[in-house]
Amino acid sequence: MRKKVNYFLIVAGALLFLLNLWSADFRTEEINFWSAGASILMVVLGFVELRKYNNEN
């Protein structure tokens, strides 16, 4: 169950990042950097937790 949550964090973070870029019409001057940073941190956290989970087993 815990492994599925990690994959959810990775997929949801990547999707939020893509939607953030899409809403800014892929122009860097219109990107909400707080939202983009939060979605990137979700992906990083998902990978870190997945790695910790794999090291425990």
Sine and cosine of phi, psi and omega as CSV:
sin_phi,cos_phi,sin_psi,cos_psi,sin_omega,cos_omega
0.00,0.00,-0.66,0.75,-0.04,-1.00
-0.91,0.41,-0.53,0.85,0.00,-1.00
-0.92,0.39,-0.57,0.82,0.01,-1.00
-0.92,0.39,-0.56,0.83,0.03,-1.00
-0.91,0.42,-0.62,0.79,0.02,-1.00
-0.90,0.43,-0.68,0.73,0.05,-1.00
-0.91,0.42,-0.59,0.81,0.05,-1.00
-0.89,0.47,-0.68,0.73,0.03,-1.00
-0.87,0.50,-0.68,0.73,-0.03,-1.00
-0.91,0.41,-0.75,0.66,-0.04,-1.00
-0.92,0.38,-0.69,0.73,-0.01,-1.00
-0.91,0.42,-0.65,0.76,0.03,-1.00
-0.90,0.43,-0.68,0.74,0.03,-1.00
-0.91,0.42,-0.66,0.75,0.02,-1.00
-0.91,0.42,-0.68,0.73,0.04,-1.00
-0.89,0.46,-0.62,0.78,0.02,-1.00
-0.90,0.43,-0.70,0.71,0.02,-1.00
-0.90,0.43,-0.64,0.77,0.04,-1.00
-0.92,0.39,-0.55,0.84,0.06,-1.00
-0.91,0.41,-0.68,0.73,0.06,-1.00
-0.91,0.42,-0.65,0.76,-0.03,-1.00
-0.91,0.42,-0.64,0.77,0.00,-1.00
-0.93,0.37,-0.39,0.92,0.05,-1.00
-1.00,-0.06,0.20,0.98,-0.02,-1.00
0.82,0.57,0.54,0.84,0.05,-1.00
0.85,0.52,0.47,0.88,0.09,-1.00
-0.96,-0.29,0.79,-0.62,-0.11,-0.99
-0.93,0.37,-0.42,0.91,-0.03,-1.00
-0.97,0.24,-0.23,0.97,-0.01,-1.00
-0.95,-0.30,0.04,1.00,-0.05,-1.00
-0.96,0.27,0.68,-0.73,0.14,-0.99
-0.99,0.15,0.98,-0.22,-0.14,-0.99
-0.94,0.34,-0.46,0.89,0.06,-1.00
-0.92,0.40,-0.68,0.73,0.02,-1.00
-0.93,0.37,-0.66,0.75,0.02,-1.00
-0.90,0.43,-0.66,0.75,0.03,-1.00
-0.91,0.42,-0.63,0.77,0.02,-1.00
-0.91,0.41,-0.63,0.78,0.01,-1.00
-0.94,0.33,-0.58,0.82,0.07,-1.00
-0.92,0.40,-0.63,0.78,0.06,-1.00
-0.90,0.43,-0.55,0.84,0.08,-1.00
-0.88,0.47,-0.68,0.73,0.01,-1.00
-0.91,0.42,-0.71,0.70,0.00,-1.00
-0.89,0.46,-0.69,0.72,0.02,-1.00
-0.88,0.47,-0.64,0.77,0.05,-1.00
-0.88,0.48,-0.69,0.72,0.02,-1.00
-0.92,0.38,-0.63,0.78,0.01,-1.00
-0.91,0.42,-0.72,0.69,0.01,-1.00
-0.91,0.41,-0.60,0.80,0.04,-1.00
-0.91,0.42,-0.65,0.76,0.03,-1.00
-0.91,0.41,-0.66,0.75,0.05,-1.00
-0.89,0.45,-0.65,0.76,0.01,-1.00
-0.90,0.43,-0.67,0.74,0.00,-1.00
-0.93,0.36,-0.53,0.85,0.02,-1.00
-0.96,0.29,-0.46,0.89,0.02,-1.00
-0.95,0.31,-0.48,0.88,-0.05,-1.00
-0.99,-0.12,0.00,0.00,0.00,0.00
